[in-house]
């Protein structure tokens, strides 16, 4: 059973909630049924199968939610860096989807070492146990859909995580993000608003946009050098370079 109707029912008819009278009480099923042990559902949400594999328990909700968030909301592109907070059924599915779409670095963030170990097998490349690190200096930059941003704010609160949480301009909304996340949980995040789009040709000759692109080139160069040599070896190379410059 899933909250997504079967393909043959899409567009063919409206799937309405089912209303029953049980023991004198009126019971109306919602559109999502996957969190209940017993329910009444329209046939459109039922997928016939002869298998009793335990993995089927996460297909109905967790897999389609996690994969859908990566493919349709975040729209990950090859080389993108992805952070997944919480690596259970939904988070694990998001990791698999991000890897399949060619993401570069995939950060798995969780309190549970067993889940982080599973995240490694699913394709994550970096691992953060928020129960074992100094969180005071951690920064989380949120650039996603309004729904994903609200979920992230709530999850950060549940984990008692206190990073510098930066909310991107497209999701810096009180009504569509902060209120759904909970105003108490929303205390702390920093909302941002951009005035110039670096990828817009209209700003090609703008001095501030040029300075921004120069900064990105330096960051990428340092990041590539660290991957090739490691931070310590890179520091030794920098010292040797500066020494050669002084000798000149």
N, C-alpha and C positions, 0 to 999 in steps of 0.2 A: 504494500500500500504506500502511496506517495501523495504529496500535496500537489503534484503535477498531474493533470489528466492525461490519459493515454492519447497518442497521436490521432487515432481515428475519431476521437471526440472533440478535438480542437476545431472550433468554428462550426461544428455541426449542430450544436444545441447549447443552451445555457445550462450550466450545472448549478442547481440551487441547493441550499442547505436542506437537510432532511429533518422534519419535525415529527416527533412521536410522543405518545402518552405512555409513560412507564410508571406503574404503581401510583397512578393518580397525579403524577408530575409530568409537565410538558418539557420534553427534552429536545433541544435544537442543536444539531451537529454544526460546528463551524466549518470553514473551508479547509482547515488543516487538522489532520487526524493522527499524525504520526507519533505524538507523545503519549497516547493513551494505550492502556492494555486492552480495553474493550471499547468498541465504537460502532456506529452505523455510518456507512459511507456509500456514496453514489458509486455505481459500477465503473464510472470513468476513472476513478482513482485506484482501481484494483488491477494489479498486473499478474496474470496467471503464471505460475512456475511450478515445476516438479521438484525443485531443489529445497533442502532445508538447511543450507549452509548458514552459519552464524553471521557471515558478512552481509547477508541480505538485510539484516536489521539496520544497517547504516545507509543502504542504498535509497530508501524511500525519502529521507530528509537530508542527512548529513552530506552525502556525496553531491547531490544536485545543488545544495546550498553552497558548499565550499567551492565546487568547480564553477558554478554560475557566478559567484562573487569575483573570481579571478578572470573568467572569460568575458563576462558581460558588464560588470561594474568597474573593476580595475582595468580591464582590457590590457593585460600584460603583453609586452612586446619582447622579442629576443634581446637579451642583454640587460633587461630591467632588474633592479634590485627589489626584492620583496621581503616584507616582514610579516610573519604570521603569529599573532598573539593567541596562545591557547592551541595546543596541537592534538586535540582529541579527534572525534569523527569529522567535524566540519573543517578544523584547521589542517588535519592530515590530508583531507581531500583537496584543500586549497594548495598545499605543497605539491601534491602530485600534478595538479593542473598547471601550476607555475613552472614546474620542471618540464612538462610536456610542451609548454609554449616557448621554452628556450630562455627562461629567466637566468640571469647571471648568478648573483648571490641570493640565497634564500635563507633568511634568518628565522629560526624557530625559537619562540619565546614561551617558556612555561615554568611552572614550579616543580613539575614532576619529572624526575630523571628517566623513568620508564617511557614516558611519552616523548621525551627528547630523543631517546634511543630509537623509538619508532620513527620519529621525524627524520632521523639520519637515514634509515632504511628507505624511506619514502622519497628522499632526494634533497633534503635540506642541506645547506653547506656551512651555516654558522649557527651556533647554539648559545642561548642565553637562559640560564637558570636564575630567575629573578629572586629566588630565595637565598642565593649564594653570592650576590654581587653588591657592590656599592652603587646604589641606584641614584644617589644624589647628583651624579655628574652625567646621567644618561639623558639623551635627547631622542624624542620620538616625533618625526615629522609626518603629519597626516595629510595625504592628498588623495582623497577617494570620494566615493559617492556619499550623499548625506546619510543614508542608512548605515553604511559601513563606518562612517565617522562616529555616529551615535553609539554603535555597538562597541567601537574601540574605546570610547570614553568610559562607558560602563565597565568594560573588562579591565581597564587600567585601575579603576576604582576598586573592583573586586579583588585584584591582586595586591592591593595596597602599594602599588607602584607609584613613585613620585618623580617621573622624569620631567624634563622641560618638554611639554607636549604642545607642539605647534600645529594649529589647525589651518589648512590651506584656505585661500580666499573663496573658492567655489563652495566650500562647506561651512563657512563661518557664519552660520545663521542661527539665531536664537530659536525661531519657531520650528525649523525643520531638523535641527541637529541638537542644540543644547537642551531644549525642553524634553524631547523624546529620550535623550540620554539621562535626564534627571538633573535639575539645577544644582543639587548638592554635589553630584559627581562631576559637574561641569566647572566647579571652582578650581582654577589653576591653569587650565589650557590657555594658550596664547593664540588669539585669532589674528589672521593676517589678511591683507588685501593688496593685490598687485595692481600697479597702474600702467606698466609697460610689459608687453608680451615679447620676450627675447626672440621668439621664432617668427614674429611678424615683420615682413620686409619693410614696413613703414618706419621701424626703429633701427634699421641697419646702420645708419650713420650717427645714431645717438651716442654721445660720449659715455653715458652711464651703462648703456647696453654693451658697448664695446668693452668697458672695464669688467663687466660681468662675464663676458665670454673669455677674456684674458684670464680671469680668476679660475674659471672652469678648466681651461687648458692646463694651468699649473697644478690644480688638484688632481686631474687625470694623470698627469705626468708623474707626480709623486706616488699616486696609487699604483701605477704600472711598475714603477721602479721598486716599490716595496714588495710587490708580488714576485719580481724577478730576483731581487737580492736579499729581501728581508730588511726590517727596520734598522738592525744593528749594522749590517754590511753597507746599507745605503748611507748611514751616518759616517762611516769610515770613508766612503768614496767622496762625500761632500767635504770632509776635512782635507783629504788629499788634493781635491780640486782647489780649495781655498789656499792651500799651501803653495800650489803651483802658481796661482795668480799672484801671490805675494812675492815669489821669487822673480817673476817677470818685472 
